[in-house]
Amino acid sequence: MENVHAFIGWLEENGARPGRGCERFRAEAGSIPGVYASSLVDMGEATFFLARLDGAKHLVCWGNLRAAGAFVGKVEGNLKAIPCTPANVAPLHATFAYTAPRPVAGHRTTFGTGDRLGIATPGHVRAVRDFDAVPVLAQQSTRELNLTGRTFSDVVAAASWGVFQEHFTRGYGADADHVKTEGEIESALRQGATMITLDCSDHIHRQSLGAVEAAYLDRDHLIRNAAGREYNIRFTADQLASAAGTYGEAIQFTRRVFERYIASSGCDFELSIDETQTPTDPTAHFFVANELRKAGVTVTSIAPRFSGEFQKGIDFSGDVKRFEREFELHAAVADHFEHKLSIHSGSDKFAVFPVIGRHTGGRLHHKTAGTSWLEALRVVATFDPGLFRMLHAFARETFFEAARYYHVGVRPERLESIASMPDGGLPGLLDDPGHRQLLHIAYGTILTAVDGGRHRFKLALYGLLEKKEDLHYRYLARHIGRHLSALGVPICRETE
């Protein structure tokens, strides 16, 4: 604990005492290696902060240790070292309320970041802190949990400790993303989810429906966007039959989920209808939202499938003008029913970010995830070319296994070989669409690969990211910041 004693000595030399005067030194982060001064909190006769001890992050309580009585840790004099584990998250939330996730849909702009490694939250916070947006820092789908061998409790814990590290008090959400079954919903709520994204793809079918409500036909359904512009939604008999036949079962499933789990939980509730083969027509969006309203279901956001290609990890591909025509109507439908549009697979869609920002006026939920993983690989490419080459080769080798879960256009056999590429050229691969997609979807196979019962890559990857921690955070903050800026999210005027 030499670094902790050195830091405390430095605080005392500058007139601070346990629980008194320490918080003013938050800006001194980095003054003592392995101590995160940005986390400093005075509480009664004790001060808490984060530090690395024996290679792992710990919450340190200095002073009156009764303030840390609920935490499990090791006591040494007037210090208590508390491992930053899921087991200590409940007392963390109880002691420091700002570290606990909460519903965030009441905020105009919300932004999901996702963290497949469990170490990215400080970088995400550094990006979002500058913008008038509230993050959903704990965001993970059942698929991603299975591919990484994590639980949603692990995801919430990683976000909670990261929030404490950065002393981020503005609030954040925890999204159980793309859950499909009632069992998954129950489990996510038990593990701390404050947002449920219900994936209805198993209940969306292309089928005919004989009887549909005539009230939808032969009339204009007048809607307005937030700016007051008016639009008419008019159903033909074929459109109505198609919408009812396609989404009827999904609407009933959503109603059942809402009544059993959501209404009493107070959590944010998003409906995902984007996992389909064809784009969601704005009339179908209207039909679904209207039927949910009639059924008494309150959704905070809906994720349609938009026209064009929203492939993983790369920019939008398609007709931007067509996208804007349809997106304008989707935004008006969302305004009319007072839910947000949710943008899935939203990483790197810079070609349409201005359209999205303009027509939503910033009232939206936006999701990124996997490209934060790519920023970690950018660190690897820069500082350990040998490890990066191994990861790239393994991504090629396991491509078809990883591609079962994701819609990507890359074909590994068409990518140039990197065998003779100079080390200095490797980081540039993270800006190439093909290599980005190859590496983007390989996170699961890379993180869980074992050889002789030992991880092939995981320990080396985490070890490097620990050594280059601050650079990793800077890469993440720059990457997420570009998204928020391109969406037109205003700079934050509030202080925490």
Secondary structure, DSSP 8 states (H G I E B T S, - for coil): -HHHHHHHHHHHHTT-BTTBS-GGGGGGTTSSTTEEEEEEEEETTEEEEEEEETTEEEEEEEE-GGGGTTS--EEETTEEEEE-SGGGHHHHHHH-GGGS----TTSSEEEE---SSS--HHHHHHHHTTBS-EEE-EEEEHHHHHHHT--HHHHHHHHHHHHHHHT--S---EEEEEE-SHHHHHHHHHTT-SEEEEE-GGG------S---GGGBSS-EEEE-TT--EEEE-B-HHHHHHHHHHHHHHHHHHHHHIIIIITTT--EEEEE---SSS---HHHHHHHHHHHHHTT---SEEE---SSB--TTS--BS-HHHHHHHHHHHHHHHHHHT-EEEESS-TT-TTTHHHHHHHHTT-EEEE--HHHHHHHHHHHHHH-HHHHHHHHHHHHHTHHHHGGG------GGGS---TTS-GGGSGGGGGSHHHHHHHHTTHHHHHH-EETTEESSHHHHHHHHHHTHHHHHHHHHHHHHHHHHHTT--B-----
